[in-house]
Amino acid sequence: MLIGIDLGTTNSLVSCFRNGKAEIIPNRLGKELTPSVISVDADGKVYVGEIAKERGMLYPLETARVFKRSMGTNKEYVLGNRQFNAVELSSLLLRSLKEDAEVYLKEKVTEAIISVPAYFNDLQRKATKKAGELAGLKVHRIINEPTAAAIAFGMDKKDDSRYLVFDLGGGTFDVSILELYGSIMEVHAIAGDNYVGGEDFTEVLCKMFLNHNHISSDLLDIITLNEIYKVAETCKCAFSTMDEITMSYTIEEKKYEMHITLDDYENACSSLLDKLRRPIERSLKDAGVTLNDIDQVILVGGATKLPIIRRFVSRLFGNKYSCDIDPDKAVALGVALQCGMKARDKEIQEVILTDVCPYTLGTEIVMHNGMFDETGHYLPIIERNTVIPVSRTQTVYTAHDNQTQVNIKVLQGESRKAYFNLLLGEISVPVPAGPKGKEAIDITYTYDVNALLEVEVYVHSTGIRRKVIIQNEKNQMSDEEATIQLEKLQYLKQNPRDEEVNQLLLLQGERLYQEMPEYRYEIDRALTEFEQVLARQNRTEIELSRKKIGQLFNEIDTNLA
Ligand code: AMP
């Protein structure tokens, strides 16, 4: 069975195409959104999703979140005395989503289509694919999130339209301009920023609260900071239904408050809003269109629920934005439709996707500047926003006399100087010694639909050809390494599924006990009662007690905000 996965920065969703329609698969707790959070205790037990998020409040040092931002890097996370990188953490999350799908669908899941931000570079895409493999999934395709959202939106529309997908998730912002005509969905331009998202808007509120109350964050421990962050997030989301809010938090029995209007908050976020403007302008320019040429703006990502974002969008585009599809689900539904197309489901008309490469790909060359040679120049080979799949060739020449080897650097980026672009890989070919400029070498870059890059080098005089699929050395696994890495992850104990709801409640209770001294007596009694019920192992009794205590804890939790 093939499943679709929206692997988000803050939340992830799993979906499928069944009985002629796209479906979101609920997780083990019956929820559609699984927080992209992993927690590992000292015994190596892994907690994923909601329970990991709850655990993170009490054990922040054993919990990782927002690790999608580190995909394709070597950043290490130490959780429960073990080291993980972003790929491994993502694979634990994917494994859990795969299990949820298997339970729901009552069949084995072996294949997946995973969405990534359009702006993910080559290393980040490969890292995502690798995470899928480590989770035991054959990754059929990596699809861009905005493309998926546009499919979900455009599937049942008859008219040809030009869309701008405005995707503001927890940690990333993507803008894509797409056009649907007939059964072809063509991407015209992609732009974005991997370092701005809903979390930054929460940070602003946190900072406002601390400044307003003259509290220095340096004096607070990480648990208190996390709690303030959580309260800020709740208040931020409350703006969806209220024009003003009061944020409050108690530190050492002293209650701190801040009353704030939506307008104040909007002013404080002005530099973040400016940051959003740039990718929009760039995508319009790259697509060769103006604001007026956009027929529909599709809002995607949890952070687009924020009224200041909607105001910002309507100020730019008028009221052309659509809320037809829940911004949280649009990508996952689109990926599910893509699964249907892949399986050639007769209920669904295939949409041919044409995508573009998000970055310019090139190489480093020496420029002959009349008098002397200048090194470190960037020679673009495939320009950004070129429709993929694509293959382009450039011819370069030997730069020095008696050179016997040519080393080709494969670079990605927009800078004129090679040094400032990202080095994706290198490839060398031998050339016969001779005067500089004599040997001609063709460099061919081929970018496939998954945005995987193949580089071929061809020496004219000798006929020697070298071909590589560009892999980041540090990310590339030999079979042996892959087995070791898999074993390492397998060794970690998963949390038993049926105990998860109960453990979640115990953790919530423990957190509230620490956060809410005024309710300690009730919380303690409820926790003790629940522990006793659990020990008796009577299913019905457990369920009844869970419901009752869950209600109590939720009431106390809402008082927190
Ligand atoms: P995503 O990565 O698409 O799941 O988006 C997560 C981001 O959306 C987080 O920063 C959330 O705080 C934010 N978010 C979710 N719901 C709301 C809401 N109702 N109002 C404002 N922001 C929200």
Boltz pocket constraint, residues with backbone or C-beta under 6 A from the ligand:
constraints:
  - pocket:
      binder: B
      contacts: [[A, 8], [A, 9], [A, 10], [A, 11], [A, 168], [A, 169], [A, 170], [A, 171], [A, 197], [A, 198], [A, 199], [A, 202], [A, 233], [A, 236], [A, 237], [A, 238], [A, 240], [A, 300], [A, 301], [A, 302], [A, 303], [A, 304], [A, 305], [A, 306], [A, 327], [A, 328]]
      max_distance: 6.0
